[in-house]
């Protein structure tokens, strides 16, 4: 459970870093996402989720 909280904290750090370093780029990315159809966002989200799970499995094996 401790690892889960650590991972969530790292996500918050990365999100904050993006907003701090490049707020304009973040706004443009969000605007593009709002214009993207839900089906395409779900597909991209599923692919990123699968890649993240695969990477997590790979890292935990070593």
mmCIF file as Biopython writes it, N, C-alpha, C and O atoms, coordinates in Angstrom:
data_model
#
loop_
_atom_site.group_PDB
_atom_site.id
_atom_site.type_symbol
_atom_site.label_atom_id
_atom_site.label_alt_id
_atom_site.label_comp_id
_atom_site.label_asym_id
_atom_site.label_entity_id
_atom_site.label_seq_id
_atom_site.pdbx_PDB_ins_code
_atom_site.Cartn_x
_atom_site.Cartn_y
_atom_site.Cartn_z
_atom_site.occupancy
_atom_site.B_iso_or_equiv
_atom_site.auth_seq_id
_atom_site.auth_asym_id
_atom_site.pdbx_PDB_model_num
ATOM 1   N N  . UNK A ? 1  ? 0.829   -1.190 0.000   1.0 0.0 1  A 1 
ATOM 2   C CA . UNK A ? 1  ? 0.000   0.000  0.000   1.0 0.0 1  A 1 
ATOM 3   C C  . UNK A ? 1  ? 0.874   1.254  0.000   1.0 0.0 1  A 1 
ATOM 4   O O  . UNK A ? 1  ? 0.516   2.281  -0.578  1.0 0.0 1  A 1 
ATOM 5   N N  . UNK A ? 2  ? 2.019   1.148  0.657   1.0 0.0 2  A 1 
ATOM 6   C CA . UNK A ? 2  ? 2.946   2.273  0.706   1.0 0.0 2  A 1 
ATOM 7   C C  . UNK A ? 2  ? 3.441   2.634  -0.699  1.0 0.0 2  A 1 
ATOM 8   O O  . UNK A ? 2  ? 3.606   3.810  -1.025  1.0 0.0 2  A 1 
ATOM 9   N N  . UNK A ? 3  ? 3.677   1.608  -1.524  1.0 0.0 3  A 1 
ATOM 10  C CA . UNK A ? 3  ? 4.131   1.842  -2.898  1.0 0.0 3  A 1 
ATOM 11  C C  . UNK A ? 3  ? 3.062   2.554  -3.723  1.0 0.0 3  A 1 
ATOM 12  O O  . UNK A ? 3  ? 3.384   3.393  -4.564  1.0 0.0 3  A 1 
ATOM 13  N N  . UNK A ? 4  ? 1.801   2.224  -3.488  1.0 0.0 4  A 1 
ATOM 14  C CA . UNK A ? 4  ? 0.709   2.882  -4.202  1.0 0.0 4  A 1 
ATOM 15  C C  . UNK A ? 4  ? 0.687   4.374  -3.888  1.0 0.0 4  A 1 
ATOM 16  O O  . UNK A ? 4  ? 0.564   5.198  -4.794  1.0 0.0 4  A 1 
ATOM 17  N N  . UNK A ? 5  ? 0.805   4.722  -2.621  1.0 0.0 5  A 1 
ATOM 18  C CA . UNK A ? 5  ? 0.813   6.129  -2.231  1.0 0.0 5  A 1 
ATOM 19  C C  . UNK A ? 5  ? 2.027   6.850  -2.811  1.0 0.0 5  A 1 
ATOM 20  O O  . UNK A ? 5  ? 1.925   8.001  -3.237  1.0 0.0 5  A 1 
ATOM 21  N N  . UNK A ? 6  ? 3.170   6.174  -2.826  1.0 0.0 6  A 1 
ATOM 22  C CA . UNK A ? 6  ? 4.372   6.774  -3.403  1.0 0.0 6  A 1 
ATOM 23  C C  . UNK A ? 6  ? 4.181   7.032  -4.897  1.0 0.0 6  A 1 
ATOM 24  O O  . UNK A ? 6  ? 4.591   8.072  -5.410  1.0 0.0 6  A 1 
ATOM 25  N N  . UNK A ? 7  ? 3.556   6.081  -5.588  1.0 0.0 7  A 1 
ATOM 26  C CA . UNK A ? 7  ? 3.304   6.246  -7.019  1.0 0.0 7  A 1 
ATOM 27  C C  . UNK A ? 7  ? 2.342   7.402  -7.270  1.0 0.0 7  A 1 
ATOM 28  O O  . UNK A ? 7  ? 2.548   8.183  -8.198  1.0 0.0 7  A 1 
ATOM 29  N N  . UNK A ? 8  ? 1.308   7.520  -6.466  1.0 0.0 8  A 1 
ATOM 30  C CA . UNK A ? 8  ? 0.351   8.617  -6.627  1.0 0.0 8  A 1 
ATOM 31  C C  . UNK A ? 8  ? 1.006   9.966  -6.360  1.0 0.0 8  A 1 
ATOM 32  O O  . UNK A ? 8  ? 0.702   10.954 -7.028  1.0 0.0 8  A 1 
ATOM 33  N N  . UNK A ? 9  ? 1.898   10.000 -5.393  1.0 0.0 9  A 1 
ATOM 34  C CA . UNK A ? 9  ? 2.634   11.235 -5.113  1.0 0.0 9  A 1 
ATOM 35  C C  . UNK A ? 9  ? 3.530   11.611 -6.292  1.0 0.0 9  A 1 
ATOM 36  O O  . UNK A ? 9  ? 3.642   12.788 -6.634  1.0 0.0 9  A 1 
ATOM 37  N N  . UNK A ? 10 ? 4.163   10.627 -6.908  1.0 0.0 10 A 1 
ATOM 38  C CA . UNK A ? 10 ? 4.998   10.908 -8.080  1.0 0.0 10 A 1 
ATOM 39  C C  . UNK A ? 10 ? 4.168   11.429 -9.245  1.0 0.0 10 A 1 
ATOM 40  O O  . UNK A ? 10 ? 4.621   12.300 -9.987  1.0 0.0 10 A 1 
ATOM 41  N N  . UNK A ? 11 ? 2.970   10.909 -9.410  1.0 0.0 11 A 1 
ATOM 42  C CA . UNK A ? 11 ? 2.074   11.425 -10.455 1.0 0.0 11 A 1 
ATOM 43  C C  . UNK A ? 11 ? 1.780   12.896 -10.190 1.0 0.0 11 A 1 
ATOM 44  O O  . UNK A ? 11 ? 1.819   13.708 -11.114 1.0 0.0 11 A 1 
ATOM 45  N N  . UNK A ? 12 ? 1.491   13.247 -8.958  1.0 0.0 12 A 1 
ATOM 46  C CA . UNK A ? 12 ? 1.225   14.643 -8.600  1.0 0.0 12 A 1 
ATOM 47  C C  . UNK A ? 12 ? 2.447   15.519 -8.867  1.0 0.0 12 A 1 
ATOM 48  O O  . UNK A ? 12 ? 2.305   16.648 -9.336  1.0 0.0 12 A 1 
ATOM 49  N N  . UNK A ? 13 ? 3.629   15.020 -8.578  1.0 0.0 13 A 1 
ATOM 50  C CA . UNK A ? 13 ? 4.859   15.771 -8.831  1.0 0.0 13 A 1 
ATOM 51  C C  . UNK A ? 13 ? 5.022   16.019 -10.333 1.0 0.0 13 A 1 
ATOM 52  O O  . UNK A ? 13 ? 5.330   17.135 -10.751 1.0 0.0 13 A 1 
ATOM 53  N N  . UNK A ? 14 ? 4.818   14.990 -11.132 1.0 0.0 14 A 1 
ATOM 54  C CA . UNK A ? 14 ? 4.965   15.140 -12.584 1.0 0.0 14 A 1 
ATOM 55  C C  . UNK A ? 14 ? 3.922   16.095 -13.161 1.0 0.0 14 A 1 
ATOM 56  O O  . UNK A ? 14 ? 4.246   16.927 -14.008 1.0 0.0 14 A 1 
ATOM 57  N N  . UNK A ? 15 ? 2.689   15.982 -12.714 1.0 0.0 15 A 1 
ATOM 58  C CA . UNK A ? 15 ? 1.640   16.900 -13.168 1.0 0.0 15 A 1 
ATOM 59  C C  . UNK A ? 15 ? 1.989   18.338 -12.792 1.0 0.0 15 A 1 
ATOM 60  O O  . UNK A ? 15 ? 1.866   19.247 -13.613 1.0 0.0 15 A 1 
ATOM 61  N N  . UNK A ? 16 ? 2.417   18.534 -11.574 1.0 0.0 16 A 1 
ATOM 62  C CA . UNK A ? 16 ? 2.789   19.865 -11.123 1.0 0.0 16 A 1 
ATOM 63  C C  . UNK A ? 16 ? 3.983   20.408 -11.884 1.0 0.0 16 A 1 
ATOM 64  O O  . UNK A ? 16 ? 4.035   21.599 -12.193 1.0 0.0 16 A 1 
ATOM 65  N N  . UNK A ? 17 ? 4.936   19.550 -12.186 1.0 0.0 17 A 1 
ATOM 66  C CA . UNK A ? 17 ? 6.113   19.961 -12.947 1.0 0.0 17 A 1 
ATOM 67  C C  . UNK A ? 17 ? 5.720   20.442 -14.339 1.0 0.0 17 A 1 
ATOM 68  O O  . UNK A ? 17 ? 6.225   21.460 -14.813 1.0 0.0 17 A 1 
ATOM 69  N N  . UNK A ? 18 ? 4.824   19.717 -14.987 1.0 0.0 18 A 1 
ATOM 70  C CA . UNK A ? 18 ? 4.363   20.132 -16.322 1.0 0.0 18 A 1 
ATOM 71  C C  . UNK A ? 18 ? 3.654   21.478 -16.263 1.0 0.0 18 A 1 
ATOM 72  O O  . UNK A ? 18 ? 3.895   22.348 -17.100 1.0 0.0 18 A 1 
ATOM 73  N N  . UNK A ? 19 ? 2.786   21.649 -15.283 1.0 0.0 19 A 1 
ATOM 74  C CA . UNK A ? 19 ? 2.076   22.924 -15.148 1.0 0.0 19 A 1 
ATOM 75  C C  . UNK A ? 19 ? 3.031   24.066 -14.816 1.0 0.0 19 A 1 
ATOM 76  O O  . UNK A ? 19 ? 2.856   25.184 -15.300 1.0 0.0 19 A 1 
ATOM 77  N N  . UNK A ? 20 ? 4.020   23.793 -14.007 1.0 0.0 20 A 1 
ATOM 78  C CA . UNK A ? 20 ? 4.987   24.817 -13.606 1.0 0.0 20 A 1 
ATOM 79  C C  . UNK A ? 20 ? 5.909   25.200 -14.764 1.0 0.0 20 A 1 
ATOM 80  O O  . UNK A ? 20 ? 6.165   26.382 -14.993 1.0 0.0 20 A 1 
ATOM 81  N N  . UNK A ? 21 ? 6.406   24.197 -15.494 1.0 0.0 21 A 1 
ATOM 82  C CA . UNK A ? 21 ? 7.403   24.433 -16.529 1.0 0.0 21 A 1 
ATOM 83  C C  . UNK A ? 21 ? 6.815   24.940 -17.843 1.0 0.0 21 A 1 
ATOM 84  O O  . UNK A ? 21 ? 7.435   25.753 -18.530 1.0 0.0 21 A 1 
ATOM 85  N N  . UNK A ? 22 ? 5.616   24.460 -18.195 1.0 0.0 22 A 1 
ATOM 86  C CA . UNK A ? 22 ? 5.068   24.809 -19.512 1.0 0.0 22 A 1 
ATOM 87  C C  . UNK A ? 22 ? 3.546   24.949 -19.448 1.0 0.0 22 A 1 
ATOM 88  O O  . UNK A ? 22 ? 2.831   24.114 -20.003 1.0 0.0 22 A 1 
ATOM 89  N N  . UNK A ? 23 ? 3.043   25.982 -18.786 1.0 0.0 23 A 1 
ATOM 90  C CA . UNK A ? 23 ? 1.594   26.122 -18.665 1.0 0.0 23 A 1 
ATOM 91  C C  . UNK A ? 23 ? 0.896   26.334 -20.011 1.0 0.0 23 A 1 
ATOM 92  O O  . UNK A ? 23 ? -0.221  25.858 -20.211 1.0 0.0 23 A 1 
ATOM 93  N N  . UNK A ? 24 ? 1.545   27.043 -20.929 1.0 0.0 24 A 1 
ATOM 94  C CA . UNK A ? 24 ? 0.944   27.275 -22.250 1.0 0.0 24 A 1 
ATOM 95  C C  . UNK A ? 24 ? 0.780   25.985 -23.035 1.0 0.0 24 A 1 
ATOM 96  O O  . UNK A ? 24 ? -0.261  25.749 -23.648 1.0 0.0 24 A 1 
ATOM 97  N N  . UNK A ? 25 ? 1.810   25.154 -23.014 1.0 0.0 25 A 1 
ATOM 98  C CA . UNK A ? 25 ? 1.739   23.872 -23.709 1.0 0.0 25 A 1 
ATOM 99  C C  . UNK A ? 25 ? 0.674   22.982 -23.087 1.0 0.0 25 A 1 
ATOM 100 O O  . UNK A ? 25 ? -0.022  22.249 -23.790 1.0 0.0 25 A 1 
ATOM 101 N N  . UNK A ? 26 ? 0.550   23.047 -21.775 1.0 0.0 26 A 1 
ATOM 102 C CA . UNK A ? 26 ? -0.461  22.246 -21.079 1.0 0.0 26 A 1 
ATOM 103 C C  . UNK A ? 26 ? -1.855  22.692 -21.499 1.0 0.0 26 A 1 
ATOM 104 O O  . UNK A ? 26 ? -2.727  21.856 -21.737 1.0 0.0 26 A 1 
ATOM 105 N N  . UNK A ? 27 ? -2.073  23.999 -21.591 1.0 0.0 27 A 1 
ATOM 106 C CA . UNK A ? 27 ? -3.379  24.521 -22.010 1.0 0.0 27 A 1 
ATOM 107 C C  . UNK A ? 27 ? -3.708  24.094 -23.444 1.0 0.0 27 A 1 
ATOM 108 O O  . UNK A ? 27 ? -4.844  23.723 -23.740 1.0 0.0 27 A 1 
ATOM 109 N N  . UNK A ? 28 ? -2.707  24.148 -24.333 1.0 0.0 28 A 1 
ATOM 110 C CA . UNK A ? 28 ? -2.938  23.724 -25.720 1.0 0.0 28 A 1 
ATOM 111 C C  . UNK A ? 28 ? -3.276  22.242 -25.790 1.0 0.0 28 A 1 
ATOM 112 O O  . UNK A ? 28 ? -4.148  21.835 -26.557 1.0 0.0 28 A 1 
ATOM 113 N N  . UNK A ? 29 ? -2.591  21.439 -24.995 1.0 0.0 29 A 1 
ATOM 114 C CA . UNK A ? 29 ? -2.850  19.997 -24.979 1.0 0.0 29 A 1 
ATOM 115 C C  . UNK A ? 29 ? -4.268  19.711 -24.491 1.0 0.0 29 A 1 
ATOM 116 O O  . UNK A ? 29 ? -4.958  18.855 -25.045 1.0 0.0 29 A 1 
ATOM 117 N N  . UNK A ? 30 ? -4.701  20.428 -23.457 1.0 0.0 30 A 1 
ATOM 118 C CA . UNK A ? 30 ? -6.053  20.231 -22.932 1.0 0.0 30 A 1 
ATOM 119 C C  . UNK A ? 30 ? -7.091  20.661 -23.970 1.0 0.0 30 A 1 
ATOM 120 O O  . UNK A ? 30 ? -8.113  19.996 -24.140 1.0 0.0 30 A 1 
ATOM 121 N N  . UNK A ? 31 ? -6.832  21.764 -24.660 1.0 0.0 31 A 1 
ATOM 122 C CA . UNK A ? 31 ? -7.759  22.223 -25.702 1.0 0.0 31 A 1 
ATOM 123 C C  . UNK A ? 31 ? -7.872  21.186 -26.815 1.0 0.0 31 A 1 
ATOM 124 O O  . UNK A ? 31 ? -8.967  20.942 -27.320 1.0 0.0 31 A 1 
ATOM 125 N N  . UNK A ? 32 ? -6.761  20.579 -27.202 1.0 0.0 32 A 1 
ATOM 126 C CA . UNK A ? 32 ? -6.794  19.531 -28.220 1.0 0.0 32 A 1 
ATOM 127 C C  . UNK A ? 32 ? -7.563  18.314 -27.726 1.0 0.0 32 A 1 
ATOM 128 O O  . UNK A ? 32 ? -8.299  17.690 -28.490 1.0 0.0 32 A 1 
ATOM 129 N N  . UNK A ? 33 ? -7.397  17.976 -26.458 1.0 0.0 33 A 1 
ATOM 130 C CA . UNK A ? 33 ? -8.119  16.827 -25.904 1.0 0.0 33 A 1 
ATOM 131 C C  . UNK A ? 33 ? -9.623  17.075 -25.896 1.0 0.0 33 A 1 
ATOM 132 O O  . UNK A ? 33 ? -10.407 16.161 -26.149 1.0 0.0 33 A 1 
ATOM 133 N N  . UNK A ? 34 ? -10.026 18.310 -25.604 1.0 0.0 34 A 1 
ATOM 134 C CA . UNK A ? 34 ? -11.451 18.633 -25.601 1.0 0.0 34 A 1 
ATOM 135 C C  . UNK A ? 34 ? -12.054 18.490 -26.987 1.0 0.0 34 A 1 
ATOM 136 O O  . UNK A ? 34 ? -13.241 18.191 -27.117 1.0 0.0 34 A 1 
ATOM 137 N N  . UNK A ? 35 ? -11.252 18.698 -28.027 1.0 0.0 35 A 1 
ATOM 138 C CA . UNK A ? 35 ? -11.736 18.592 -29.397 1.0 0.0 35 A 1 
ATOM 139 C C  . UNK A ? 35 ? -11.667 17.157 -29.932 1.0 0.0 35 A 1 
ATOM 140 O O  . UNK A ? 35 ? -12.177 16.881 -31.018 1.0 0.0 35 A 1 
ATOM 141 N N  . UNK A ? 36 ? -11.051 16.256 -29.194 1.0 0.0 36 A 1 
ATOM 142 C CA . UNK A ? 36 ? -10.889 14.870 -29.634 1.0 0.0 36 A 1 
ATOM 143 C C  . UNK A ? 36 ? -12.110 14.046 -29.233 1.0 0.0 36 A 1 
ATOM 144 O O  . UNK A ? 36 ? -12.601 14.170 -28.111 1.0 0.0 36 A 1 
ATOM 145 N N  . UNK A ? 37 ? -12.604 13.200 -30.152 1.0 0.0 37 A 1 
ATOM 146 C CA . UNK A ? 37 ? -13.765 12.358 -29.817 1.0 0.0 37 A 1 
ATOM 147 C C  . UNK A ? 37 ? -13.476 11.419 -28.634 1.0 0.0 37 A 1 
ATOM 148 O O  . UNK A ? 37 ? -12.347 10.967 -28.441 1.0 0.0 37 A 1 
ATOM 149 N N  . UNK A ? 38 ? -14.526 11.143 -27.853 1.0 0.0 38 A 1 
ATOM 150 C CA . UNK A ? 38 ? -14.386 10.284 -26.668 1.0 0.0 38 A 1 
ATOM 151 C C  . UNK A ? 38 ? -13.820 8.912  -27.013 1.0 0.0 38 A 1 
ATOM 152 O O  . UNK A ? 38 ? -12.986 8.383  -26.278 1.0 0.0 38 A 1 
ATOM 153 N N  . UNK A ? 39 ? -14.262 8.342  -28.110 1.0 0.0 39 A 1 
ATOM 154 C CA . UNK A ? 39 ? -13.797 7.000  -28.498 1.0 0.0 39 A 1 
ATOM 155 C C  . UNK A ? 39 ? -12.280 6.986  -28.702 1.0 0.0 39 A 1 
ATOM 156 O O  . UNK A ? 39 ? -11.602 6.053  -28.273 1.0 0.0 39 A 1 
ATOM 157 N N  . UNK A ? 40 ? -11.758 8.013  -29.350 1.0 0.0 40 A 1 
ATOM 158 C CA . UNK A ? 40 ? -10.319 8.087  -29.587 1.0 0.0 40 A 1 
ATOM 159 C C  . UNK A ? 40 ? -9.561  8.278  -28.269 1.0 0.0 40 A 1 
ATOM 160 O O  . UNK A ? 40 ? -8.504  7.678  -28.071 1.0 0.0 40 A 1 
ATOM 161 N N  . UNK A ? 41 ? -10.093 9.105  -27.372 1.0 0.0 41 A 1 
ATOM 162 C CA . UNK A ? 41 ? -9.444  9.289  -26.065 1.0 0.0 41 A 1 
ATOM 163 C C  . UNK A ? 41 ? -9.450  7.993  -25.262 1.0 0.0 41 A 1 
ATOM 164 O O  . UNK A ? 41 ? -8.470  7.677  -24.587 1.0 0.0 41 A 1 
ATOM 165 N N  . UNK A ? 42 ? -10.545 7.245  -25.331 1.0 0.0 42 A 1 
ATOM 166 C CA . UNK A ? 42 ? -10.604 5.959  -24.617 1.0 0.0 42 A 1 
ATOM 167 C C  . UNK A ? 42 ? -9.573  4.983  -25.178 1.0 0.0 42 A 1 
ATOM 168 O O  . UNK A ? 42 ? -8.921  4.260  -24.425 1.0 0.0 42 A 1 
ATOM 169 N N  . UNK A ? 43 ? -9.431  4.965  -26.499 1.0 0.0 43 A 1 
ATOM 170 C CA . UNK A ? 43 ? -8.456  4.075  -27.124 1.0 0.0 43 A 1 
ATOM 171 C C  . UNK A ? 43 ? -7.035  4.448  -26.680 1.0 0.0 43 A 1 
ATOM 172 O O  . UNK A ? 43 ? -6.246  3.581  -26.303 1.0 0.0 43 A 1 
ATOM 173 N N  . UNK A ? 44 ? -6.726  5.733  -26.729 1.0 0.0 44 A 1 
ATOM 174 C CA . UNK A ? 44 ? -5.399  6.192  -26.303 1.0 0.0 44 A 1 
ATOM 175 C C  . UNK A ? 44 ? -5.188  5.891  -24.820 1.0 0.0 44 A 1 
ATOM 176 O O  . UNK A ? 44 ? -4.118  5.430  -24.424 1.0 0.0 44 A 1 
ATOM 177 N N  . UNK A ? 45 ? -6.204  6.150  -24.005 1.0 0.0 45 A 1 
ATOM 178 C CA . UNK A ? 45 ? -6.112  5.863  -22.575 1.0 0.0 45 A 1 
ATOM 179 C C  . UNK A ? 45 ? -5.875  4.388  -22.305 1.0 0.0 45 A 1 
ATOM 180 O O  . UNK A ? 45 ? -5.075  4.031  -21.441 1.0 0.0 45 A 1 
ATOM 181 N N  . UNK A ? 46 ? -6.564  3.539  -23.039 1.0 0.0 46 A 1 
ATOM 182 C CA . UNK A ? 46 ? -6.373  2.094  -22.874 1.0 0.0 46 A 1 
ATOM 183 C C  . UNK A ? 46 ? -4.976  1.653  -23.256 1.0 0.0 46 A 1 
ATOM 184 O O  . UNK A ? 46 ? -4.379  0.808  -22.588 1.0 0.0 46 A 1 
ATOM 185 N N  . UNK A ? 47 ? -4.451  2.225  -24.333 1.0 0.0 47 A 1 
ATOM 186 C CA . UNK A ? 47 ? -3.088  1.881  -24.761 1.0 0.0 47 A 1 
ATOM 187 C C  . UNK A ? 47 ? -2.054  2.353  -23.739 1.0 0.0 47 A 1 
ATOM 188 O O  . UNK A ? 47 ? -1.103  1.633  -23.435 1.0 0.0 47 A 1 
ATOM 189 N N  . UNK A ? 48 ? -2.241  3.556  -23.216 1.0 0.0 48 A 1 
ATOM 190 C CA . UNK A ? 48 ? -1.315  4.074  -22.201 1.0 0.0 48 A 1 
ATOM 191 C C  . UNK A ? 48 ? -1.411  3.238  -20.924 1.0 0.0 48 A 1 
ATOM 192 O O  . UNK A ? 48 ? -0.397  2.944  -20.292 1.0 0.0 48 A 1 
ATOM 193 N N  . UNK A ? 49 ? -2.623  2.862  -20.552 1.0 0.0 49 A 1 
ATOM 194 C CA . UNK A ? 49 ? -2.824  2.014  -19.378 1.0 0.0 49 A 1 
ATOM 195 C C  . UNK A ? 49 ? -2.115  0.675  -19.543 1.0 0.0 49 A 1 
ATOM 196 O O  . UNK A ? 49 ? -1.424  0.217  -18.633 1.0 0.0 49 A 1 
ATOM 197 N N  . UNK A ? 50 ? -2.287  0.051  -20.699 1.0 0.0 50 A 1 
ATOM 198 C CA . UNK A ? 50 ? -1.643  -1.241 -20.960 1.0 0.0 50 A 1 
ATOM 199 C C  . UNK A ? 50 ? -0.118  -1.101 -20.960 1.0 0.0 50 A 1 
ATOM 200 O O  . UNK A ? 50 ? 0.586   -1.949 -20.411 1.0 0.0 50 A 1 
ATOM 201 N N  . UNK A ? 51 ? 0.386   -0.036 -21.571 1.0 0.0 51 A 1 
ATOM 202 C CA . UNK A ? 51 ? 1.838   0.186  -21.603 1.0 0.0 51 A 1 
ATOM 203 C C  . UNK A ? 51 ? 2.371   0.417  -20.185 1.0 0.0 51 A 1 
ATOM 204 O O  . UNK A ? 51 ? 3.442   -0.077 -19.833 1.0 0.0 51 A 1 
ATOM 205 N N  . UNK A ? 52 ? 1.627   1.162  -19.384 1.0 0.0 52 A 1 
ATOM 206 C CA . UNK A ? 52 ? 2.052   1.404  -18.005 1.0 0.0 52 A 1 
ATOM 207 C C  . UNK A ? 52 ? 2.067   0.129  -17.179 1.0 0.0 52 A 1 
ATOM 208 O O  . UNK A ? 52 ? 2.993   -0.105 -16.402 1.0 0.0 52 A 1 
ATOM 209 N N  . UNK A ? 53 ? 1.044   -0.690 -17.347 1.0 0.0 53 A 1 
ATOM 210 C CA . UNK A ? 53 ? 1.010   -1.964 -16.610 1.0 0.0 53 A 1 
ATOM 211 C C  . UNK A ? 53 ? 2.146   -2.882 -17.048 1.0 0.0 53 A 1 
ATOM 212 O O  . UNK A ? 53 ? 2.773   -3.544 -16.221 1.0 0.0 53 A 1 
ATOM 213 N N  . UNK A ? 54 ? 2.404   -2.917 -18.346 1.0 0.0 54 A 1 
ATOM 214 C CA . UNK A ? 54 ? 3.506   -3.736 -18.854 1.0 0.0 54 A 1 
ATOM 215 C C  . UNK A ? 54 ? 4.848   -3.233 -18.322 1.0 0.0 54 A 1 
ATOM 216 O O  . UNK A ? 54 ? 5.698   -4.026 -17.915 1.0 0.0 54 A 1 
ATOM 217 N N  . UNK A ? 55 ? 5.034   -1.909 -18.328 1.0 0.0 55 A 1 
ATOM 218 C CA . UNK A ? 55 ? 6.279   -1.336 -17.808 1.0 0.0 55 A 1 
ATOM 219 C C  . UNK A ? 55 ? 6.425   -1.612 -16.310 1.0 0.0 55 A 1 
ATOM 220 O O  . UNK A ? 55 ? 7.519   -1.930 -15.842 1.0 0.0 55 A 1 
ATOM 221 N N  . UNK A ? 56 ? 5.337   -1.494 -15.565 1.0 0.0 56 A 1 
ATOM 222 C CA . UNK A ? 56 ? 5.368   -1.779 -14.135 1.0 0.0 56 A 1 
ATOM 223 C C  . UNK A ? 56 ? 5.738   -3.240 -13.882 1.0 0.0 56 A 1 
ATOM 224 O O  . UNK A ? 56 ? 6.557   -3.538 -13.013 1.0 0.0 56 A 1 
ATOM 225 N N  . UNK A ? 57 ? 5.135   -4.139 -14.639 1.0 0.0 57 A 1 
ATOM 226 C CA . UNK A ? 57 ? 5.458   -5.557 -14.507 1.0 0.0 57 A 1 
ATOM 227 C C  . UNK A ? 57 ? 6.938   -5.790 -14.805 1.0 0.0 57 A 1 
ATOM 228 O O  . UNK A ? 57 ? 7.613   -6.524 -14.082 1.0 0.0 57 A 1 
ATOM 229 N N  . UNK A ? 58 ? 7.442   -5.163 -15.870 1.0 0.0 58 A 1 
ATOM 230 C CA . UNK A ? 58 ? 8.831   -5.339 -16.271 1.0 0.0 58 A 1 
ATOM 231 C C  . UNK A ? 58 ? 9.786   -4.814 -15.193 1.0 0.0 58 A 1 
ATOM 232 O O  . UNK A ? 58 ? 10.781  -5.463 -14.869 1.0 0.0 58 A 1 
ATOM 233 N N  . UNK A ? 59 ? 9.478   -3.643 -14.644 1.0 0.0 59 A 1 
ATOM 234 C CA . UNK A ? 59 ? 10.327  -3.048 -13.611 1.0 0.0 59 A 1 
ATOM 235 C C  . UNK A ? 59 ? 10.311  -3.905 -12.349 1.0 0.0 59 A 1 
ATOM 236 O O  . UNK A ? 59 ? 11.347  -4.082 -11.709 1.0 0.0 59 A 1 
ATOM 237 N N  . UNK A ? 60 ? 9.153   -4.434 -11.987 1.0 0.0 60 A 1 
ATOM 238 C CA . UNK A ? 60 ? 9.038   -5.252 -10.772 1.0 0.0 60 A 1 
ATOM 239 C C  . UNK A ? 60 ? 9.713   -6.604 -10.902 1.0 0.0 60 A 1 
ATOM 240 O O  . UNK A ? 60 ? 10.048  -7.220 -9.890  1.0 0.0 60 A 1 
ATOM 241 N N  . UNK A ? 61 ? 9.925   -7.087 -12.140 1.0 0.0 61 A 1 
ATOM 242 C CA . UNK A ? 61 ? 10.575  -8.383 -12.357 1.0 0.0 61 A 1 
ATOM 243 C C  . UNK A ? 61 ? 12.066  -8.296 -12.061 1.0 0.0 61 A 1 
ATOM 244 O O  . UNK A ? 61 ? 12.674  -9.278 -11.635 1.0 0.0 61 A 1 
ATOM 245 N N  . UNK A ? 62 ? 12.656  -7.131 -12.283 1.0 0.0 62 A 1 
ATOM 246 C CA . UNK A ? 62 ? 14.117  -6.981 -12.163 1.0 0.0 62 A 1 
ATOM 247 C C  . UNK A ? 62 ? 14.611  -6.631 -10.833 1.0 0.0 62 A 1 
ATOM 248 O O  . UNK A ? 62 ? 15.818  -6.486 -10.642 1.0 0.0 62 A 1 
#
